[in-house]
Amino acid sequence: MLKINNLEIKLNDSVVANKWKELHTSLNIAPDELLDDAEISDETFTAQIKKANSLFGFNWPTNPVTQEDYNKMHKDIETAPKDKADIIQSIHHKLHVRESGGKRPTQIQIAWTKSLGQFYKKKAIFKEMPADAEPFAKQIKFGEVFLGYPHVGKSPESCMLHEDNQKLEQTCRLHNRIGPDIIIRIAPGTHYCDTDKKLEQWYDKNKIDMFSKEDMLKYNGWSVIGEVVNKDELQRYEFTSTINFHSEFSK
């Protein structure tokens, strides 16, 4: 059982959930950041862009509005100097939120960003996805818990949906690793992944050879590893930067 603030999470008895539990147990470090995908003001986003332009010499528009603008920003973030990448972690998260276009938060991400994250000077900690990992779920429900995306780039589905088809060898990565971050779905109802057929067409059109079509479809969706037991608490969710984290696993 995991407990994050007032939320209790029961993990599945699955290959992927057990591998995540193994990773978490070996790290023995509590998460250090909670993130949600609530709408970001134009003023906040512009201030972050100006800071990144000044520090890194980027030429980002201060008021990006098109997916082409966002794709260019992603490309620069993917190649940012490794010893400075922690500085743009905030703008990277806000970029993803802005791309989603949502008004109300749909998920909470429990992150190990500052101590172990991809953007920081310490090497990111992960485990390779087991060969016998279960195929990702094609639907996600309120209260379910799934793995965070473990790379700085984009999944094949995101590349397709964003029409981000340049430098795919740099950007496009399968969800083929298990990192420490987990995400809780807080939007009501069920959300579906129905992009498999379009992805197959995208794969052929772009002559993808970095990974197989079978693996792409297997890892398209959500890697669900558990669910919140006391879902009534999610109905009263209010964002906080405070994290009270406790894990207790049976042997």
N, C-alpha and C positions, 0 to 999 in steps of 0.2 A: 504494500500500500504506500502511495505517495501522498503527502499533504503539503499543499502550497497555499499559504494563508488559510482561508476557510474552506478550501476545496479539497476533497478527498478523491484520489484517483486509484482505480483498480486496474492493474495491467493484465493483458491477455496472456494466456499460456500459448505463445506462438514462437516461431523461430526468431522473428525480428524483435519482438518484445523482450525475449530472453537475452538476445544479444545486446539490446540497449541497456537492460538491467545490468548485464555484465560490465559494460562500459561505465555506466554510472557508478557502480560499486567500486570499480578500480580507480576512478578519479578521486572519490571521497572529497569532492568540493561542491559546495552549494551554488545554485545559480545566483547571478549578480544583477540581472536586469529583467524587467517585465516590459513587453512591448505589445501594443495593440495597433489596429489599422484604422483608427478613427480619423476622420477628415482633418487635414492640415491646412492652416490658413495660408493665403498667398504671401502674407508678410513673413511668416516663419520660413516658408520654402525659399523665398527670394533671398533672405538673409543667409541661409545655408549655402545657396549657390554662390553668392558673392564671396563668402569665406573660402569656398573651395577654389574658385577662380583665382583669388589672390594668393592662396598658399601653393597651389599646384600649377598655375599657369594655364588652367583650362580656359576654353572659350565658350562656355555654356551661356545660352540666352538666360537672362534673369527672370523671364516669364515664359518658360517653355509651355507649349500647348499641344504640340503634335507628338504622336508616337515616334516619329523620326527624331525629334529633339531628345526624347527619353532614351531611345536606343543609343544615340551618340554619347549621352552621359554614362550609360552602362559600359560602353566600350572603354571609356577613360578610366572608370573605376576599376575595371578588370585588370588594367595594366598599371595601376598606381604603384608607386614605390612601396615595397613591403615594409620598410621601416617607418613609413608615414601613414600607412593605410588605416591605422586606428582613428586618425583624425577625421576621415570621411565616412566612418561607420554610420554616423547620424544621418547624413545626407542620403546614403544608400538606402537606409530603411525608409526615409521619407519619400524617396523616389518610387519605391515599390508601392507605398500607400497611395501616392498621387496617380500612379498608373492604374490602380484598381478602380479609382473613381468612386469609391463608396462614401457614404455620408455617415453611417453608423458602423461601429466596430463589429466585425464578424468573427474575430479570433483573438486569443491571447497567446503570445509566444513567451515561453519561459526559457531564458537564454543564459548561457555561460560566456557572454561576449567578452567581458573585460579580462577574465582569467584565462580563457582557453580559445577564444573565438578566432575565426578566419582572419579578422581584420587587425589582430594585434600581434605584437612582436613575437610572442610565444607561439610555437608551432601548434596549429590546430590539432585537437585530439579526435580521433575517429576510429571506427572499425570498418573493414570492408563488408559490404553486404554479402551475407552467406549465399552460397550457390543454391541452397534449398529454401531461400526466402520465399515467403508467400507472395503471389502477385498482389499488386496494390489494389485497394478497394476502388470501385467505380462510383461510390457514393459516400458522402460524409454526413453524419447526423449531429444534431445539437448535443453537446456534451462529450462527443468522442474526442480522443487524444491521438495525435499522429506526429510523425517525425518531421522536424524542420528540414528544409532543403540544405544540404551540406556544402554547397559550392558557392563561389562568388558570381558565377555566370548564371545561365538560364537553363531551364529544362527544355527538352524538345517542344513540348506543348507551348511554353511561353514564347519561344522563338517563333513558332508558327503563328500564334495569335497576335503577336506584336509585329509580325512581318519583319522580323530582325534576322535576315538571312545573309548578312555580311560577316565575314570572319567567323564562320560557324565553328571552325576548329578551335578557336579561342574561347568562344562564348558558350557553346552548347554542350551541356554535361548531363549524363543520366544521373538519377538519384541512386548511385551505386555505392554509397557509403552511409554509415550510421554515425551521426554526430550526437552531441549531448542535448541539443535544443529540442524541445517538444512544444506542440501547439494544441490549444484547446479550441474547438469550434463552439462559438457562443451565439451564432445566428440561429434563429428558430427554423424548424423544418429540416428538410433533406436537400442537399446540393449534389448534383450529378456530374460526373465526368463522361461526356459523350463525344469525345474528340478522336477516338481511335481510327475511324475510317479516314477522316481528314488528315490525321497524322501519317497514315500510310501513303497517301498521295503526296504530302509534303516531303516525306522521306525519299520517294522516287524522284520527284521533281528536282530536289536539291542534291541528288546523287550522294547521299550520306554514306560514308564508309568508316566513321569513327566508332560505330556500334551497330549491332544487328537490329533489324526491324523487330524481331521477337523480343529482345531485351527492352527496346523502346516502349513497346506496348505493355510489357510486364510491369514496368516502373512508371506507367502513366496513371495518375490517380493519387490516392492517399495511402501512406503506410500507417494504417491504424494500429496502435499498440495498446489501447485501453480506453477507458471512459470514466468520466466524473460520476461518482456514486450519488453525491448529494446535489443533483441537478437543480434543485430549487434555489441553491445559492447562486447559480449562474444567472437566474432571472433577476437577481438583485446586484448584478456585477457593476462595480464602479472601479475605474482605473486607479491604481496606486503604484507608486514606485517602491513601496516597502515590500520585502519578500521575507516571509517566514516559511522555511522549507524543512520538511522532515521526511525521511524515507525509512521504511521498515519492511524488509523482505524476508519471507520465510525461507529457511534453508532447504 
